[in-house]
Amino acid sequence: MHGIPVSGGIAIGHAHLVSHARLEVAHYVVPQRQIADEIARFDSALKTVRADLETLRTQIPANAPQEFDAFLNLHLMILNDATLSSAPREIIEAEQCNAEWALKVQMDALLDQFDQIEDGYLRERKADVIQVVDRVMKVLLGQPGYAPPARTDDEQNLIMVAHDLSPADVIQFKQHQFASFITDLGGTTSHTAIVARSLNIPSIVALHHARQLIRENELIIVDGTQGVIIVDPDPQALAEYKLRQHQWDIERQKLKRLRDTRATTLDEVDVQLQANIELPDDIAGARENGAMGIGLFRTEFLFLNRDNLPDEDEQFEAYRQVVREMDGLPVIIRTYDLGADKQINGAVATGTNPALGLRAIRLSLTEPQMFLAQLRAMLRASHYGKLKILIPMLMSMPEITQALSYIALAKKSLEDQYIPFDRNVEIGGMIEIPAAALAINTFIEKLDFLSIGTNDLIQYTLAIDRTDDSVAHLYDPLHPAVLNLVAHIIKTCNKAGKPIALCGEMAGDVQLTRLLLGFGLRQLSMHPARLLEVKQRVLSSKLRDIVPQVGKMLRVNDPDKLRSMLARLNA
């Protein structure tokens, strides 16, 4: 079976299936004399789930993202709401049906209502309703809990197979140390993908039918690098993958030796390798893998999955923590890239095409108080280290002018209050819209540094929704238009002496490292888990040999020939 790989490596273990609320449930008539008992059974299930969620809240690890507590609070609110806790009792009584059926009928009615909601954030809470109902349903069916007791036998590693995973499940998942997980839903930017990468375990999402086709305790091989799972492998395949797994582990251990080695090519050219992070707790992984700074702090993750927005002081503490822990190394903090697939409570409806709608700097400029609070928090944190501010999704001169005016306003307000900050803090912009790439000189003139966001740049250049499984195969970093656009940005910035970095997924793809170096790129920022592998490729590269080959690649339009040339470049 094939899906989207979100974390590399190989896992071999036995399947542990996670049920979900949309599975078929039985419907039967309950005699009148047993209605009270059936309602009591339903109430007991609610009580059990409520206790489970409360217990989970006390077990949240100290270093866990603060979103986990917000997730659990949301699920408790849904559980306690009358539409879920009382309405099924009335259905049991009115229709004389079993509790499972009453719960399913009420859930379906609720989901229909959610589909009619215009507000994007509220509409997306449908998934939370399903996850809460799932827990109650499992208790009613005599299958409470998601995770079995942890096993100590290394040969009995468990692989979680789920339709989808809720944040509450993730907490248990972290406690039980599963070898891997695979899900029917999800994408490269989903919560499950983010957790998988942070745990550095092989995982695959968007398998569509894995939960239906795989049986409990069935032996599975998960190849998180290729996005392939093999169910019930034959002895030859099993032996081959055990050897690959062993070789993978040896290679990962070898890479750790490079942690403190300078990233320098064979012809003595320095390359800056930095880390992308979502939360302050990710700093540990960045330091462990030898990051020479934070090239992208995605601050929008501080705003997600909570009922109240983080105020200026909360943001300041988060930014200051990151700056202090990087101990003098540069930290580039991006203003929130909210909108599209990352909505907050109270956000404007996303419209029919969210990726092209009110998001990132466009949203910031329509919410001046919220934007100013974040800018003030960043500027205050700049007093404690080498902080730079990055503005996402800039498209034109008016947006740059407005963003800079808000930064000036934030500086003035801090000066008026005698609050210290770095008055020379550098301001940069992300190049992730083709219009910005083609009008790059405007950005060079007005900003201190630039960073290429290839995830969106590829999406917009090729007119492909990268979160849509049906067109995901068309998302191609090696498309000639993408390569020429990226090369143009880098060449123009280098010629003007303007610092340029790349912080999209292309930066962490070791197959593209030499290609990017050949374009003239000298600063790459990626997920911490990919830093050492990219560093190894840099150390084995000679620019004198790479540059002529890359120049030839830019003149090729045949995709097959391009891939053949890339293979030779990496040989």
BABA-681227 format. One line per 5 residues: number of its first residue (from 1); for each residue x, y, z of C-alpha. Coordinates in Angstrom, 1 decimal, decimal comma. Each point is the difference from the previous one (the first is absolute). Layout:
NUM> X:Y:Z  ...
//
This chain:
1> 0,0:0,0:0,0  1,2:3,5:-0,8  -0,5:3,3:1,8  1,8:3,3:0,8  3,2:-0,5:1,9
6> 0,4:2,5:2,9  2,9:-1,4:1,9  2,8:-2,3:-1,3  1,3:-3,3:1,1  -1,3:-3,5:0,3
11> -2,2:-1,6:2,7  -1,0:-3,6:0,2  -2,7:-1,0:2,5  -3,5:-1,2:0,6  -3,1:2,1:-0,7
16> -2,1:1,5:2,7  -3,2:1,3:-1,5  -1,7:3,2:1,3  -3,8:0,0:-0,7  -1,9:3,1:-1,0
21> -3,5:1,2:0,5  -1,1:-0,3:-3,6  0,2:-3,7:0,0  -3,3:-1,9:-0,3  -1,8:-0,5:3,3
26> -2,9:-2,4:0,7  -3,6:1,2:0,4  -2,4:-1,9:2,2  -3,1:0,7:2,0  0,2:0,2:3,7
31> -3,0:-1,2:2,1  -1,8:2,8:1,8  0,9:-1,5:3,4  3,7:0,2:-0,9  0,1:3,6:-1,3
36> 1,1:1,4:3,4  2,9:-2,5:0,0  1,0:1,0:-3,5  0,1:3,6:0,9  2,0:-0,8:3,0
41> 2,5:-1,9:-2,2  0,3:3,0:-2,2  0,6:2,3:3,0  2,6:-2,4:1,4  1,9:0,1:-3,4
46> 0,0:3,8:0,1  1,3:-0,1:3,6  2,8:-2,4:-1,0  1,1:2,1:-2,9  -0,1:3,2:2,1
51> 2,2:-1,6:2,6  2,4:-1,3:-2,7  0,4:3,5:-1,5  0,5:1,5:3,5  2,7:-2,6:0,7
56> 1,6:0,7:-3,3  0,2:3,7:0,9  2,0:-0,9:3,1  2,4:-2,2:-2,0  1,0:2,7:-2,6
61> 3,8:-0,1:0,0  1,7:3,2:1,2  1,6:0,6:-3,3  -3,1:-0,6:-2,1  -1,4:2,8:-2,2
66> -2,6:2,1:1,9  -2,5:-0,9:-2,8  -0,5:-3,4:1,6  -1,8:1,6:3,1  -2,1:2,1:-2,3
71> -0,9:-3,1:-2,1  -1,2:-1,8:3,1  -2,0:2,9:1,3  -1,8:0,2:-3,4  -0,8:-3,7:0,1
76> -1,3:0,3:3,5  -2,2:2,9:-1,0  -1,4:-2,0:-2,9  -0,6:-3,0:2,3  -1,9:2,1:2,5
81> -2,1:1,9:-2,5  -3,7:-0,9:0,1  -0,1:-0,7:-3,7  2,2:-3,0:0,7  -0,6:-0,9:3,6
86> -3,8:0,4:0,2  -1,4:-0,3:-3,5  0,9:-3,7:-0,4  -1,9:-0,8:3,3  -3,1:1,5:-1,5
91> 0,5:-2,1:-3,2  0,4:-3,2:2,0  -3,3:0,8:1,8  -1,9:1,2:-3,0  1,1:-2,8:-2,5
96> 0,6:-2,7:2,6  3,4:-0,7:-1,6  3,4:-1,0:1,3  2,5:2,7:1,2  2,5:-0,6:-2,8
101> -2,7:0,7:-2,7  -1,3:3,1:1,8  3,5:1,4:0,3  0,6:-0,7:-3,7  -3,3:1,7:-1,1
106> 0,8:3,1:2,1  3,6:0,1:-1,4  -1,2:-0,1:-3,6  -2,5:2,8:0,8  2,7:2,1:1,5
111> 2,4:-0,6:-2,9  -2,7:1,1:-2,5  -0,3:3,2:2,0  3,8:0,6:-0,1  0,0:-0,4:-3,7
116> -2,4:3,0:-0,3  2,2:2,3:2,1  1,8:2,8:-2,0  2,8:0,7:2,5  3,0:-2,2:-0,9
121> 1,3:-0,4:3,5  -3,4:-1,2:1,3  -0,6:-2,3:-3,0  3,4:-1,7:0,7  -1,1:-0,9:3,5
126> -2,0:-2,8:-1,6  3,0:-2,2:0,4  0,1:0,7:3,7  -3,6:-1,1:0,4  0,8:-3,3:-1,8
131> 3,0:-0,6:2,2  -2,1:0,6:3,2  -2,8:-2,2:-1,2  2,5:-2,7:-0,9  1,2:-0,2:3,6
136> -3,5:-0,3:1,4  -0,9:-2,6:-2,7  3,0:-2,1:0,9  -1,0:-0,1:3,7  -3,6:-1,0:-1,0
141> 1,4:-2,8:-2,2  2,2:-1,2:2,8  3,3:1,2:-1,5  1,0:3,0:2,2  3,4:1,5:-0,5
146> 2,2:0,4:-3,1  3,3:-1,4:1,1  0,7:-3,5:1,4  2,5:-0,6:2,8  3,5:0,7:-1,2
151> 2,0:-3,1:-1,1  3,6:-0,6:0,9  0,8:-2,6:-2,7  1,8:1,8:-2,8  -1,4:-2,5:-2,5
156> -3,5:1,1:0,9  0,2:3,7:-1,0  -3,4:1,4:-0,5  -1,0:2,1:-3,0  -3,1:2,1:0,5
161> -2,5:-0,2:-2,9  -2,6:2,7:0,1  -2,5:1,8:-2,2  1,1:3,2:1,6  1,7:1,0:3,3
166> -1,2:2,6:2,5  2,4:2,0:2,2  -1,2:-2,0:3,0  1,0:-3,2:-1,7  3,4:1,6:-0,7
171> 0,7:0,4:3,7  -0,6:-3,6:0,6  2,0:-0,8:-3,1  3,0:1,8:1,4  -0,3:-1,9:3,3
176> -0,2:-3,4:-1,6  2,9:0,4:-2,4  -1,6:-1,6:-3,1  2,5:-0,9:-2,7  -2,0:1,9:-2,7
181> -3,4:1,1:-1,0  -1,9:0,0:-3,2  -3,3:1,8:-0,7  -2,7:0,1:-2,7  -0,2:3,9:0,2
186> 2,6:2,7:0,3  2,5:1,9:-2,0  3,6:1,1:0,4  -1,1:3,0:2,1  -2,5:-1,7:2,2
191> 0,4:-0,3:3,8  0,8:-3,7:-0,4  2,8:0,7:-2,4  1,5:2,7:2,2  0,0:-2,4:3,0
196> 1,5:-2,8:-2,1  2,9:2,2:-1,1  0,5:1,3:3,6  0,2:-3,6:1,3  2,2:-0,9:-3,0
201> -1,8:-3,3:-0,6  -1,0:-1,5:-3,4  -3,6:1,0:-0,8  -2,4:0,2:-3,0  -3,3:1,8:-0,5
206> -2,7:0,2:-2,7  -0,2:-3,8:-0,5  -3,8:0,4:-0,4  -1,0:-3,7:0,8  2,7:-1,3:2,3
211> -2,4:-0,1:3,0  -2,5:-2,1:-1,9  2,5:-2,4:-1,6  2,4:-0,8:2,8  -0,8:-2,4:2,8
216> 0,9:0,2:3,7  3,4:-1,4:0,8  0,9:-0,5:-3,7  3,7:0,4:-0,7  0,8:3,2:-1,9
221> 3,1:1,6:-1,5  -0,1:3,8:-0,1  2,5:1,6:-2,4  -0,3:3,7:1,0  2,5:1,1:-2,6
226> -1,9:-1,4:-3,0  -3,5:0,4:1,4  -0,6:-3,8:-0,4  -1,5:-2,6:2,5  0,2:-3,7:-0,5
231> -2,7:-2,0:1,8  0,8:-3,7:1,0  3,4:0,0:-1,8  1,5:-3,3:-1,2  3,3:-1,2:1,7
236> 2,2:1,4:-2,8  -1,5:3,5:0,1  0,1:0,0:3,9  3,7:-1,0:0,0  0,8:2,7:-2,6
241> -1,7:2,7:2,0  1,6:-1,0:3,3  3,3:0,4:-1,7  -1,0:3,4:-1,4  -1,3:1,0:3,5
246> 3,4:-1,0:1,5  1,9:2,0:-2,6  -2,3:3,0:0,5  0,7:0,0:3,8  3,8:-0,3:-0,6
251> -0,1:3,0:-2,4  -2,0:2,1:2,5  2,6:-0,7:2,7  2,8:0,9:-2,4  -1,6:3,3:-0,8
256> 0,0:1,1:3,6  3,8:0,3:-0,2  -0,5:2,9:-2,4  -1,9:2,1:2,6  2,9:2,4:0,7
261> 1,6:-0,1:-3,4  -0,1:3,2:-2,1  -2,2:-0,4:-3,1  2,7:0,7:-2,6  0,4:-1,3:-3,6
266> 3,1:-1,8:-1,2  1,2:3,3:-1,6  -0,4:1,9:3,4  -3,3:1,8:-0,6  -2,0:0,4:3,2
271> -3,8:-0,8:0,1  -2,3:1,1:2,7  -2,4:-2,9:1,1  -2,8:1,2:2,3  -3,2:-1,5:1,4
276> -3,7:0,6:-0,5  -2,0:-0,2:3,3  -3,7:0,3:0,9  0,3:0,4:3,8  2,6:1,0:2,5
281> 0,4:-3,7:1,2  1,4:-0,8:-3,5  3,2:1,8:0,9  1,4:-3,1:1,7  -0,1:-2,0:-3,3
286> 1,5:2,9:-1,9  3,0:0,2:2,4  0,4:-3,7:0,1  0,3:-0,1:-3,8  2,5:2,8:-0,2
291> -2,2:2,8:-1,4  1,9:3,2:-0,6  -3,1:2,1:0,8  -3,7:0,0:-0,4  -0,8:0,8:-3,7
296> -3,8:-0,1:0,6  -2,1:0,1:3,1  -3,6:-0,6:-1,1  -1,8:2,1:2,6  -3,5:-0,9:-1,1
301> 0,2:-3,3:1,9  -0,2:2,2:3,2  -3,4:1,1:-1,1  -1,6:-3,3:-1,0  -2,4:-2,3:1,9
306> -0,9:2,4:2,7  -3,0:2,1:0,9  2,0:3,1:0,9  2,8:1,6:-1,9  3,5:0,3:1,5
311> 0,4:3,6:1,3  3,2:2,0:-0,4  1,6:-1,2:3,2  -0,6:-3,6:-0,8  1,5:0,4:-3,4
316> 2,9:2,0:1,3  0,9:-2,8:2,5  -0,1:-2,6:-2,8  2,2:2,1:-2,3  2,5:0,9:2,7
321> 0,3:-3,7:1,0  1,0:-0,9:-3,5  2,5:2,8:-0,4  1,6:-0,7:3,4  0,3:-3,7:-0,6
326> 1,7:0,5:-3,4  2,7:1,9:2,0  1,0:2,7:-2,5  -0,8:-1,9:-3,2  -2,4:1,7:-2,4
331> -3,8:-0,6:0,5  -2,3:0,9:-2,9  -3,6:0,3:1,3  -2,8:0,2:-2,6  -3,1:2,0:0,8
336> -3,1:-2,3:0,1  -0,9:-1,8:-3,3  -3,6:-0,6:1,0  -2,9:-0,5:-2,4  -0,4:-2,7:-2,6
341> 0,4:-3,4:1,9  1,0:1,7:3,3  -3,0:1,8:1,4  -0,5:1,6:3,4  -3,2:0,6:1,9
346> -1,8:3,0:-1,4  1,9:0,1:-3,3  -1,7:1,2:-3,1  -1,5:-2,9:-2,1  2,6:-1,4:-2,3
351> -2,1:0,1:-3,2  -0,1:-2,6:-2,8  3,8:0,1:-0,6  1,7:0,5:3,4  3,6:-0,2:-1,3
356> -0,7:3,1:-2,1  -2,0:1,8:2,6  0,4:2,1:3,1  3,2:-1,4:1,5  3,4:0,8:1,3
361> 0,9:3,7:-0,4  -3,4:0,7:-1,6  -1,7:-1,1:3,2  2,5:1,9:2,2  -0,7:3,2:-1,8
366> -3,7:-0,4:0,6  0,6:-0,7:3,8  2,2:2,9:1,0  -0,3:-0,4:3,8  0,9:-3,7:-0,3
371> 2,9:0,7:-2,3  1,4:2,8:2,1  -0,2:-2,2:3,1  2,1:-2,6:-1,7  2,5:2,5:-1,4
376> 0,4:1,6:3,4  0,7:-3,5:1,5  2,6:-0,7:-2,6  1,7:3,3:0,4  0,1:-0,4:3,8
381> 1,6:-3,4:-0,4  2,6:1,5:-2,4  1,7:1,5:3,1  1,1:-3,5:1,1  1,8:-1,2:-3,1
386> 0,4:0,0:-3,8  -3,7:0,1:-1,1  -1,2:0,8:-3,5  -3,6:0,5:-1,2  -1,4:-1,7:-3,1
391> -3,2:1,0:-1,8  -1,8:-2,8:-1,8  -1,8:0,0:-3,4  1,0:3,5:-1,1  -1,1:0,8:-3,6
396> 0,4:3,7:-0,7  1,6:3,3:1,0  -3,2:1,3:1,9  0,1:-3,1:2,2  3,7:0,5:0,8
401> -0,7:3,7:0,8  -2,9:-0,8:2,3  1,9:-2,8:1,8  3,0:2,3:0,6  -2,3:2,8:1,2
406> -1,5:-2,3:2,6  3,5:-1,0:1,2  0,9:3,6:0,3  -3,2:0,6:2,0  0,8:-2,9:2,3
411> 3,6:1,4:0,5  -1,4:3,5:0,8  -2,4:-1,4:2,6  2,8:-1,9:1,7  2,2:3,1:0,0
416> -2,8:2,0:1,6  -0,1:-2,5:2,8  3,8:-0,2:0,3  -0,1:-3,8:-0,7  3,4:-1,2:-1,4
421> 0,3:-1,6:-3,4  2,4:-0,4:-2,9  -0,5:3,2:-2,0  1,9:-1,5:-2,9  -2,0:-3,3:-0,2
426> 0,1:-1,3:-3,5  -3,3:-0,4:-1,9  -0,4:-2,6:-2,8  -2,6:-1,3:-2,3  -1,0:-3,4:-1,3
431> 0,0:-0,6:-3,7  -2,8:-2,5:-0,5  -2,2:1,6:-2,7  1,2:-0,1:-3,7  -0,8:3,7:-0,2
436> 2,4:0,7:2,8  2,7:-2,1:-1,7  -0,4:1,8:-3,3  0,0:3,4:1,7  2,9:-0,9:2,3
441> 1,9:3,3:-0,4  -2,8:1,8:1,9  0,5:-2,3:2,9  3,8:0,3:-0,1  -0,2:3,8:0,1
446> -2,4:0,1:3,1  1,0:-2,9:2,2  3,1:-1,2:1,8  -0,2:-3,7:-0,9  -2,2:-2,4:-1,9
451> -1,0:-3,6:0,4  -1,5:-2,3:-2,6  -3,1:-1,9:1,1  0,0:-2,8:-2,6  -3,1:-1,8:1,4
456> -2,3:2,8:-1,1  2,2:1,2:-2,9  -0,4:-3,5:-1,6  -3,7:-0,1:0,8  -0,7:3,3:-1,6
461> 2,3:-0,4:-2,9  -1,5:-3,4:-1,0  -3,6:0,9:1,0  -0,1:-3,1:2,3  -1,5:-0,3:3,5
466> 2,7:-1,9:1,8  -2,4:-1,3:2,6  -2,3:-1,6:-2,6  0,9:-3,7:-0,4  -1,6:-0,1:-3,5
471> 2,6:2,4:-1,4  2,9:-0,6:2,4  1,9:-2,0:-2,6  0,2:3,2:-2,2  1,8:2,0:2,8
476> 3,5:-0,1:-1,5  3,0:2,0:1,3  1,9:-1,1:-3,2  -2,5:1,6:-2,4  2,2:2,2:-2,3
481> -2,1:3,1:0,9  0,6:-0,5:3,7  3,7:-0,6:-0,5  0,5:3,1:-2,1  -2,1:2,2:2,4
486> 2,0:-1,1:3,0  3,3:0,4:-1,9  -1,1:3,5:-1,1  -0,8:1,1:3,6  3,4:-1,2:1,3
491> 2,1:1,4:-2,9  -1,7:3,4:0,2  0,5:0,2:3,8  3,6:-1,1:-0,2  0,7:2,6:-2,7
496> -1,5:2,7:2,2  1,8:-1,2:3,1  -3,3:-0,7:1,8  -0,1:-2,9:2,4  -2,2:-2,8:-1,3
501> -1,1:-3,3:1,7  -2,3:-2,8:-0,8  -2,3:-1,4:2,7  -2,5:-2,2:-1,9  0,0:-3,8:-0,2
506> 2,5:0,1:-2,8  2,7:1,1:2,5  -0,3:-3,3:1,9  0,0:-2,2:-3,1  3,5:-1,4:-0,2
511> -0,5:-0,8:-3,7  -0,3:3,7:-0,7  2,9:1,3:2,2  2,6:0,1:-2,8  -2,5:1,4:-2,4
516> -0,7:2,9:2,3  3,7:0,6:0,7  0,5:0,1:-3,7  -2,6:2,8:-0,2  2,2:2,0:2,4
521> -2,0:-0,6:3,2  2,0:0,1:3,2  -2,6:0,0:2,7  -2,6:-2,8:0,4  -2,5:-0,5:2,8
526> -1,8:-3,3:0,6  -1,6:-2,3:2,6  2,6:-0,9:2,6  -0,1:-3,7:-0,7  1,3:0,6:-3,6
531> 3,0:2,3:0,9  2,7:-2,6:0,4  -0,8:-1,9:-3,2  0,1:3,3:-2,0  3,2:1,0:1,8
536> 1,6:-3,4:-1,1  -1,0:0,8:-3,6  1,5:3,5:0,2  3,3:-1,4:1,4  0,3:-2,4:-3,0
541> -0,7:2,6:-2,6  2,4:2,0:-2,2  -1,5:3,2:-1,5  2,5:0,1:-2,8  -1,5:-3,2:-1,3
546> -3,7:0,8:0,9  -0,5:3,4:-1,6  0,6:-1,0:-3,7  -2,4:-3,0:0,4  -2,7:2,1:1,6
551> 0,3:2,7:-2,8  -0,8:-2,7:-2,5  -3,0:-1,3:2,0  -1,6:3,5:-0,2  -0,1:-0,3:-3,8
556> -1,8:-3,4:0,0  -3,8:-0,3:-0,3  -0,3:-3,8:-0,1  -1,0:-1,3:3,5  1,6:-3,4:-0,5
561> 3,3:1,5:-1,2  -0,1:2,4:3,0  -0,3:-2,8:2,5  2,8:-1,9:-1,8  2,3:3,0:0,2
566> -0,9:0,5:3,7  0,9:-3,6:0,7  3,4:0,6:-1,6  0,4:3,2:2,0  -0,5:-2,1:3,2
571> 2,2:-2,9:-1,1
//
